[in-house]
Amino acid sequence: MVRSARWYFVGLAALVVATLVVWRLEPPEWFRPVWTYILEVGLPATLRVSAIAVVGSAVIGVLLGTLLTIKFKPLQGLIRLYIEVFRGLPILVTVFIVYFGLPEISGALKFAPLTAAAIALVLWGSAQVAEATRGAVQSIPREQHEAAAALGFGWSGRHAFVILPQALRRLLPPFVSLLVNIIQNSTLAQTIGGVEILQAAKSQNERLSFPEPIGIGEIHAFEIFAGVMILFFVISFPLTRLAAVLEKRLARAGYG
């Protein structure tokens, strides 16, 4: 594990150095404008959508997953319906429902493309987190509940101060993996006109194909999208390794 992490950081450092060398030397004339646009417009949009989706998924998912452990059939049925619908739908369908469908219900539900994508990812992500939270909460030994009750904690206090802190520790590895999935699925925003990393790269590739003065009359799709691939790898790979490390540590600590 340590060896693979070491080689990853060596490779990442080499990639950064190579990028800086290309940037400081004389890259092709098209290179700098293209990547300036991708990094200044596309990357912040991707990170913004991902951040909103992660926070929303965590808050809603943990709440719903905890409530799902309450033995009240109507509440369980409603939450279970929410989970099954948004886990079962393709994310792209959810994106289209939010962006195209909700405005037909009310004009107040008309969202910008990136906002619609973030909402769709929250719906999908919170369903994933809710199911994982339910399992994590139910995995806490019953003795923990009884001990907290003996100390005078009610249901809310018992879960807030005793059960959830332990459950959230078990949630960390799947939650980090969910973060990776959210970052990658943020590219779905481009299907409704959102300018994130992939759409920024696509628009720049199309611009270059036009003759002057708009473009240069050349196609550099391989170079541009290979760069996008590397960019997503640099963002995602450390998170996947972090999830693996957390999972191993929890297993060694007896939380697996």
N, C-alpha and C positions, 0 to 999 in steps of 0.2 A: 504494500500500500504506500509506504513512505517512498519507495523507489519510483513507483509510477507517478506519484505527485511531484517528485523531484524532476523527472523527465518532462512532465507537463510544463512546469515553470521554466525549465530550460528552453523548451520549444516556444513558449509564450514570449520569453525575453528575446529569443532570436527573431520571432515574428515582429515584435515591436521595433527592434533595431533595424530590421530590413525595411519596415514601413517608413521609419524616420530617414533612412538612407535614401529611399526612393523619393521621399518628399523633399529632402534637402538638395538632392542632386537635380538633374533636369528630367523630370518625368514627361511623358507626352503632354501636349498642351491641353488635351481633353481631361486629363487625370484629375488635376486639382479642383476645377469647378465641379466636377461630378461628385467627388468625395467630400468636398466642402458642403455641398447641398445635402448629401446623405447624412453626414454627421451632425450638421447644424439644424436640419429640419426633420429628417426621418428618425434618427436615433432618439432625440428628446421626446418625440411623440410616442414612440414605442415604449420608452421607459415610463412616461406619464400614464399611458393606458394600463400598463402592467402594474404600476404602483396602486392605482385606483382599484383594479380588479383584485389584487392580492389583499389589500386592506378590507375591501367589501366582502370578499369571500371568507376571510377569517372571522370577521365580526358576525356576519349573518350565519355562517356555517357552524361556528361553535355554539351560538345561541340555539339554533334549530336542533343541532345534534344533542345538546344537553336536554332540551325540552322533550326530545323524542324518547328519553328514558323514563319519562313520567308515565305511569300506567293509567292513562286517560284516553280511551279509544278514539273519540272524535278528534282530539288534538293529534294523536299519533297518526290517524288516517290522513289528516290535512298535510302534515309534514312529510309523511311517506309519499303522498301524491306529488308534492313539490319536488322531492328528491328524485323520484322515478321519472318524472316528466323531463327535468332538465339534465339528468344523467343520460337518459335514453335518446334525447334529440341530438342530431348532429349540431355542433356549435354554429355552423353556418346558417342553419335554419333559424336558430335563436337570434342570430344577428339580423336576419331578414325580418323576423317578426318584430323585433324592437325598432328597426329603422323604417320599415315600410308599413308594418301592420298597426303599431300603436298610434301613429298620427291619424289613422282613420277613426279611432275611438274618440280621440280628443286632440285638438290642436296643441294643447299644453304638453302633449307627449311626443312632440316632434323634436328629435335630437340631432345634433351634428354627428357626422360619421364616426369620429373618434369616441365621442361620448356614448353613442349607441353600441359601439364595439365593446367599450368598457363595461356597460350595463349587461350586455350579453355574457361577457366573461365572468361577471359577478354572479349571475344566475347559475351558470354552469359550475363555476368554482365553488360556490357556497353549497351546492348539492353534494359535491365531492367531499368537502370538509365536514358537512353535517353527518354523512354516513361514517366517515373516519372517526369523528368525535363520538358518535354513539358507541362505536366499538371500543374506543379508548376508555370512555366513562364506565361502560359495563365491565371492562376488564379489571377495574380497581376492585380489590377484594371487599367483600361485604363487611368484613371486620372494620375497615376504614370508615364506612358509613356509620356503623354502630358506635365506634369510638367517638366520632365527631358528635353524634347525637347525645351520647352520654356526657359530653362536655357542654351541652346546652345549645348547640347550633341547630337552627331550623334548616329547612331544605335549602334556602338560598345561601345561608352562611356556610352550611356543610359543603355545598358545591363550590362556592367562591373561594374558600380558604383551605379546603382539604382535598376534595376530589379533583377539581379542574386543574390545579397546579401539577398533580401527578399525571393526569390524562394529557395535558398539553405537552408534557415532556415526551410522551409516547407518540404524539402527533408530529413532532418536529421532522423526522425523515420524510413521511409522505407529504408534509406541507412544503418542504423544500422542492420535492419533485413536482408538486403542483405548480410552484412558482416557475419552474422551467417550462412546463406545458403552457402556462399562461403567456409567457414571453413569446414562445413560438407561435401560439394561436393568435397573438395580436396581429399577425400578418393578415388575418381575415378582414381587418378593417379596410384593406385596399379593395375588397369586393364591393364596398358601398361608397368608395371615393375618399376614404381616409388616407392621408399621406403619412405613412410610417416608413420603416426602413425599406421594406420590399417595394412599396409603391414609389418611394423616392428613387430607388434604383431603376425601376421600370420606366419611370418618366424620363430619367436622364438618358437611359439607353435609347428610348424613342427619339429624344431630342437630338442626340448625336447622329441619328440616321437621316435627319433632314439636311438638305443642302444649306450652304451658307446663305444668309448670316445667322439663321436659327441654329444650325448644327454644323457638322463638318462632312456630312455625306458618308459616314463610316459607321459600321456596326461593331461595337465592342462588348457584346452581351456576355461572352465568356469571362472576360476580365472583371466586369462589373458584378455579375452574379456570383462568381467565385469569391470576390471580395466580401459580398454579403454573407456567403456561407461561412467564411472565416470569422466575420464579425459575430454571427450568431454562435459559432463554436466558442469563441473567446468569452462570450457572456454566459453560455449555458454549461459548458464543461465543468468549471469550478463548482457550480451549484450541484451538478449530478454527483461529483466526487464528495461534496459536503454531505449530501444525503446519505451516501454510502458510509462515510465515516461516522455520522450520527447513529445510523442503524447498528453498526458494529459496536459502538460504545454502549448503546442502550442494551444490546444483547449481552455484553459482558457484565453490565451492571444488574442484569436480571429483569430488565423491563421489556424484553422481546416477546 
